[in-house]
Amino acid sequence: MKAKRFNTIKIAHIALALSLLIGSFSLFSITFGLQKTKVGFYTSGQDQTINQKVTTKTSSIGNLFSFARAPEEEVSSKYLLQRLEKLGAINASSFLVGDLDTGEVIFERKPFTEYPIASVTKYMTAYTAADTLGPNELADITEEKLQVEGNRARFKIGDTLTIRELLYPLLLVSSNDAAEIIARERDRDDFIREMNINAERLGMHDTAYEDPTGLSKNNHSTARDLFVMMRAVRDEYPQIIDISRLSFKENDGYLWQNINRAASFPEFRGGKTGYTNAARQTSIGYYQIQLANDQTKNIAVIILQSDTREQDTRNILEYLKRYVAYL
């Protein structure tokens, strides 16, 4: 009886091992282009068939995704994607989903194509402020500093705020005034130069900044570069992430409420949205996701050139929770 039970358990273990092996081989096949699959997929409201072929060096081909690898590194994939047809419509021209801890890209579209990024710029403004200015340094609110388009922070001329306090309206209400006040605390041109130096130092070689707000269409980046930035901000200045996840902040008569609708998602841990006519809807987000096999992972979602940013993000998060596993 004991021998029979032992054999039953042994057979079950062998079956489990074979299942994992087959799953790993399927992932290997998808990643290295050994398997070609046609998947019905909707892009911008049109039904398109995707030839799912991926190599270790290239990014997406047309509207094709590439899958599961770390940027610029030869590493084995840990993420297993199942039933891609269950991923809802992603209308963004470019996006990236990646592991913030390991740097592994889970899937992406046009990750190296440059686009205007709008107010996603302000994450680099915050990073540069944290890198070059003192958090308790005082900044005066003057009429000259409030000439920029937009007054979401409702600053009052004559008030004085610290650089730390200015980060709240910068990140929560996307205040262009706060961005300009921070940049002008020393010399505006020098500050913008530091933003570009920081981008280059971090390896964001396809990124450039012309202003601290994102109003300029010449502020441009790629999904891969913004993934690099998100990882650097989280690792070096996590207080920026913490500020950007708040629902609101009250500060000495001011009230700044988070305009990022993703902040209502239970998985949201921080991020920034943006919009201009040139950039359309953009966003970077940090989400803590419980995957289909109950592994909890820290995931970045980058969205560029979308008209349905919130739904794009929801579709990605739901797909991760239901159909993606970490082995």
N, C-alpha and C positions, 0 to 999 in steps of 0.2 A: 504494500500500500504506500509506504514511504517512497519507494523507488518510483512508483507511478506518479506520485505527486511531484517528485523531483524532476522527472522527465517533462511533466506538463509545464512547470516553472521555467525549465531550461528552454523549451520550445518557445514560450512567450518572450523570453529574453532575446532569443535569436530573431524572432519576428520583429521586435522593436528595433534591434540593431540594423536589420535589413531595411526597415522603413526609414530610419535616419540616414542610412547610406544612400538610398534611392533619392531622398530629399536633397542631400548634399550634392549628389551627382547632377540632379536637375538644376540646382542653383549654379553649379560649375558650368553646365551646358549653356544656360542663359547668359552668364557673365562672359564666357569666352567664345560665344558665337557658334557653338556646336549644334545648337538647336534653333530652328526657325519656326516661329509660330505666328499665325494670323489671328489677331484679336480685334473684335469690333470695338471701336472707341470713338467718342464724340469730342470734337474740338471745335470751339466757336459755333456750336449748334449744328455742325454737320457731321454725318456719320462717315468716319474714315477708317480704312483698314490699315493696320500697322504691321509692318514686317519687323518682328522683334529680334533684331540681330545686334549684338554688342561685342565690342572688343575691349581690351584692357587699356588702350590708349586714346580712342576717339570718344567724343561726346555724342549727343543725340544726332540722328540723321533725319532732317525734316522735322516732323512732329514726333519722331520716335524717342522713347526714353532710353537712357543708359542706366545701368543698375549696379549698385552695391560694390563700391571700392573706395579707398581713401585717396584724397587728392595727392597727386605726385608721388604716390607710394605704391609699391607692389606688395599688397597684403591679401590674405585670404578673406573672402567675404564671410560675414557673420549673419547677415540678414537674408531670410528666405521670404520671397514674395510669392503669394499664391493668388490665383484667380484675378488677374489684372483687369479682366472685364468688369469686375465689381467696383473698380475705381470710378467714381462719378466724373462728370465733365470737368476738366481743368482748362479754363479759357485763357489763362495767363500765357503770354508768348514765351516766357521763360520762368522756370521755377526750379527749386532744389529742395530736397529733403535729406537731411544728414544727421549723423550722430555727433553731438557736441562734445562728447567725452573722447571718442576715438578718432574723429575726423572722417569716418567712413561715410561716403555718399551712398544713400539708399536708392534713390532714383532722382532723375533730373531731366529737364528739357532746356536745350540751348543754354548751357551753363556758362559759356564763354562769350556770348553775344552781349555787347555793351548797349545799355539803355539809360536814359535819364532816370534818376532815382527819387526826385522830389524830397519830401521831408525825412525820408530814411537817412538823408545827410546828417540829421541832427544827432544820430548816434555817434558819428565821428566828431561832431562838435562837442558833445559831452565827453567823449574819450580824450580829446585834445585839451579841453578845459581841465579835466582831472590830471592830465599829464603835465600841464604847463602853468597852471594857476593854483593858488592856495585856496582850499575849500572855504576858509573864513575870510578871504579877501573881500573887501567891500566894493561894491559897484554902485555908482550914482545913476539914478534914472533921470535923464535929461531929454529935452525936446529933440535934440539932434539925434539921439539914439532911438527915438520912436518914429523916425521918418519912414521906416520900412513898411511894406504892405502887410496889413493884418495887425490886430490888437487883441488877441484872444486872452492874453494874460491880464488885461485891464490895469496895466501899470499906471501909477500916479507920478507925475513929474515932481521931483524933489525927494522921493523915497530913496532909501538905500537898502540894498539886499546883498547878502553874501553870494559868492559863486555857487555854493552848495544849494542855497535857496532858489537860485535861478534855474537849476537843473530840473526842478519840479515843473514849472510851466513849460520849459523847453521840451520835456519828454511827455508830459501828460496832455497838454492842450496844443502842443506843437507850435509854441509861440515863436514867431519870427522875430519879435521884439527881443525876447530873451536871448536868442541866438546872436543878434547884433550887439546887444549889451555885453555879452560874454566876449565876443570877438574884438570889441573896441576897448576892452579893459586894458589892453596894452596897445598894440598897433594892429588894425584890422588886416592889413596885407600880410603882416608877419604871422598872424594867427592862421590865416588861410594857407599860407606857406607851410606852417607846422602840420595842418591837416593833411596836406599832400605828402609831406615827409613821413608822417606816421603811416599813411596808406602804403607807401613804398617800402617802409621798414617791415611792415607786417606781411609783405608779399602780395599786396593788392595792386598788381602791375597794370591792370586794365581799368583803374579807377582814377578819377580826377575831380577836384573840387574848385569851384569858382566863387562860391559864397558859403556862409555858414548856415544858411536857411534851407536850401534846396529849391528856391524859386528859379534859379538859373537852370536852363535845359542843358547847360554844359557840365553840370554836376552829373557824372555818369559812372556806372559800375557794371559788374556782372554778378550773376547769382553765385558763382564760385568765390569771387572776391568778398561779397557780403557775408558768405558763410565763414570765411576766414576772419572777418571783422567781428562777427557775432561771438565766435570762440574766444577771440582776444579780449573783448569787452568783458565777457563772463569770467574769464580767468584772471584778468588784471584789475578790473574795476567792477566787481559784482554789485556795488551799490547803484550803479547805473541801471542794471537789470532790475534791482529791487524797486527803484523809484518808478520804473516804467510799468510795473505790474500793479501799482496802487490804483484803487478806484477813484480816489480824490486826495487832495492835500489842502489843509487849511493852514495859512501862514500869516499871522499878524494883519488880519483884515482881508486877506485875499483867500479866494476859494478856487482851486484849479481841479477840474474833473476830467478824468481820463476819456479822451475821445476815441480811443482805439477800441472798436467793438469786440475784438478778439479777447479783450480783458475780461469779458463775461464768460469765456470758456473755462470750465473747471480745470483744464489741463494747462492753462496759460501761466507762464512764469516770467514773462517780460517780452518787450519788443517795441516796434515803432511802425506806424503806417505813414503813407504820403500820397499826395495827389497833385498833379498839375496836368494841363492839357497835353504836354509833351510826354510826360511819364505815365499818364493814366494812373491807375491804382497800383501802389507798391506796398510791400510790407516785409519786415523781418520779424520772426517770432521764435520764442523759446517755449517749448511745450514738454511737459513730463507725461509720457504716454505709457500706459500698460498695454503691451502688445498682445497678440492673439494667444501666445503661449505663456502669458502672465509675467513676462519680463518687463520691468519698468525701466524706460530709457529716456534720456534727455535729448530731445529732437529739435533741430532747427528747421523751420519752413520759410523759404525765401520766395516771394511772389513779385514778378516784374511784368509790367505792361498787361494789366488785367482790367476788365470792366466788371468782374464779379469776384473781387478779392475775398470777401467773407465766405462765399459759398465754395470757392476754390479751396480755401483753408479747411473748411468743414469736411469737404469730400476727402481731402488728404488725411485728416486726423481719423475719420471713420474707417478709412481703408487700413490705416496702420493698426488700429485697435482690433479689427476683425480678421485681417488676412495676412499680416506680416508677423513673422517670428524671428527671434534672435537665438541663434544656436551656440 
